Amino acid sequence: MADAAPGPTELLLAWGRGEKAALDRLVPMVHHELLRMARRLMAGERPHHTIQATALVNEAYLRLIQIDRVKWQNRAHFFAIAARVMRRVLVDAARARGKDKRGGATPKLSLDEALIPSPDKDPDLLALDDALRALSAEYPRHGEVVELRFFGGLTLDETAEVRRVTRHGEARLAIREAVDAARDEPGVTA
């Protein structure tokens, strides 16, 4: 009986050991999931975004193959890193787009025109990134969980696996940190 074809985890481990052929076999296995993740991320972007989901996956792939210091653990770890890379791609694109918005050939608007709400759904990705960085600075575990769940689309179980805790352990840590944070607030007794 022939051995079963290696799955994503085995291929990730082989790639981590330097076997470049493993990456070629891995990409078709994870492409659909990466595309689903990218489409989910792009759903929150403004319409007619310059980056489409396929381009986001391609850019993330180009950045992922340049990472040689990661010791891949499993499929969930790979998707967590991929989510982080996709987030960086979107933030970098938003920063580049923001440079064009400040000065230059940007037309000046009168105050009345500036008060008209935009029909485009364009969450401020830079503000979201700043908020996530601030959360991560104060509460690193919370920041990581938000990144894995929001950007990575990971379930609670997958998030717990990446973070190497149980689902219930994750909840206990969050409650303990919330209580500790509340104790630090002036005028709060817990």
C-alpha angles and dihedrals in degrees: 000000000000121000116258116256112266116263128224095277093053091046091049090052091048091049089050088055089056101263101144093187088064090064091054090054094042099054097067090048095054101030095091092050092047090050091050089050091049093048090052091051093046092051087072093051127091118275116268092025112180090234117065124199094257091050090049090054091047093050091046089050091052090051094043094054089055091059108097102156097068118105098210112221106181146320094288091052090052093051091047090055090044090053090051091049092049090050090052091050091053093045092048090050091048091050091050091048089048091057089061091049094058109076123311116094094344109134116240117242128209117238091255092054091047091057093059107102115239116244089213118100100226115157111200100253092184091056089047090051091049091049092049091050091050091048090048091050092054099031111017095182092052091049091051092048092050091049093048095045100038103034099025099040089221120161121237090260093050091046091051090049093052090047091045096235133108120260089249091046089056090053092048091051091050093049092047092050092047091052091047090049091049090052089055092056114098113252094016120119120188 
